[in-house]
């Protein structure tokens, strides 16, 4: 498995080694020892999966302490633009975002540490999205930022009129109205 460290500290793109032959393919999608060698020591405790249609935008979501979550995300079918926003006060990349195309075809995964808002938009007819979390979901600690918050200027690729967004996500506060109190720690890998 190849690990690519991104400009935003803690964000990592994983590219598995895929064995192809006339029967199909095989790859190792998760290996705790390989992740630990790459500095990702999180213990994942919950798996989530969703299926969405073209233009569905989910996000930008996070959970506050003590239920903050690191995530390892990938696409099982289809293609998405996956976005992570650094919300860690004191981070050299505070409020910067990174977008990565994740698809069933490229088999890329992205590790998103605690302290990030996360979301994705579906670029294919449908997409199945899968992610591992290192903490359990807590409704009381659920938070988020509007996908189109001024100051972020995220390029979601699709025109706004093509986006399908839940009422919950439409009503998320803008960036200037949130303070999740995440702190950046340079030695923190999660």
FENGI-V755225 format. One record per residue. SS is DSSP state (hx for helix, st for strand, lp for the rest). PHI is phi as a letter, one per 30 degrees, with the letter a starting at -180 (999 if undefined). D_CENTER is the distance of its C-alpha to the mean C-alpha in whole Angstrom. Layout:
# FENGI-V755225
<<SS	PHI	D_CENTER> <SS	PHI	D_CENTER>>
This chain:
# FENGI-V755225
<<lp	999	19> <st	c	18> <st	c	16> <st	c	15> <st	d	15> <lp	c	13> <lp	d	15> <lp	d	13> <lp	e	14> <lp	j	12> <lp	d	9> <st	b	10> <st	c	11> <st	c	12> <st	b	15> <lp	d	17> <lp	d	21> <st	c	22> <st	c	26> <st	c	27> <st	a	31> <lp	e	33> <lp	d	31> <st	k	28> <st	b	25> <st	b	24> <st	a	21> <lp	d	20> <lp	d	16> <lp	a	16> <lp	b	19> <hx	e	19> <hx	d	21> <hx	d	20> <hx	d	17> <hx	d	19> <hx	d	21> <lp	d	18> <lp	j	18> <lp	c	15> <lp	c	17> <lp	d	15> <lp	c	17> <lp	d	15> <lp	b	16> <st	b	15> <st	c	13> <st	b	12> <st	b	13> <st	b	13> <st	b	15> <st	b	15> <st	c	18> <lp	e	18> <lp	i	17> <st	d	15> <st	c	13> <st	c	11> <st	k	9> <st	c	9> <st	c	9> <st	a	10> <st	b	13> <lp	d	16> <lp	d	18> <lp	d	19> <lp	c	16> <lp	e	13> <lp	b	10> <lp	c	9> <st	b	6> <st	c	7> <st	c	6> <st	a	9> <st	c	11> <st	d	14> <st	b	16> <lp	i	16> <st	b	14> <st	b	11> <st	c	10> <st	c	6> <st	b	6> <st	b	5> <st	c	9> <st	d	11> <lp	c	13> <st	d	15> <st	e	19> <lp	j	21> <lp	d	18> <lp	d	19> <lp	c	16> <lp	e	16> <lp	i	15> <lp	d	14> <st	b	11> <st	b	10> <st	c	9> <st	b	9> <st	d	11> <st	c	10> <st	b	13> <lp	d	16> <lp	d	18> <lp	d	16> <lp	h	15> <st	d	12> <st	b	9> <st	b	7> <st	c	7> <st	c	5> <lp	d	9> <lp	d	10> <lp	j	11> <st	c	8> <st	d	8> <st	b	5> <st	a	6> <st	a	7> <st	b	11> <st	d	13> <lp	c	15> <lp	c	18> <lp	e	20> <st	b	18> <st	b	15> <st	c	14> <st	c	10> <st	b	10> <st	b	8> <st	c	10> <st	b	10> <lp	c	13> <lp	a	14> <lp	d	16> <lp	d	15> <lp	b	18> <hx	e	19> <hx	d	20> <hx	c	18> <st	d	15> <st	b	15> <st	a	13> <lp	b	14> <lp	e	15> <lp	d	13> <lp	c	17> <lp	e	18> <lp	e	20> <lp	j	20> <lp	c	16> <lp	h	17> <lp	d	14> <lp	c	15> <lp	d	14> <lp	i	16> <lp	d	18> <lp	d	21> <hx	e	20> <hx	d	23> <hx	c	21> <lp	d	18> <st	c	18> <lp	b	17> <lp	d	18> <hx	e	21> <hx	e	18> <hx	d	16> <hx	d	19> <lp	c	20> <lp	d	18> <lp	d	19> <lp	d	19> <hx	e	18> <hx	d	21> <hx	c	22> <lp	b	19> <lp	a	19> <lp	d	17> <lp	i	19> <st	d	16> <st	c	18> <lp	d	18> <lp	b	20> <lp	e	20> <lp	d	21> <lp	d	18> <lp	c	15> <lp	c	13>>
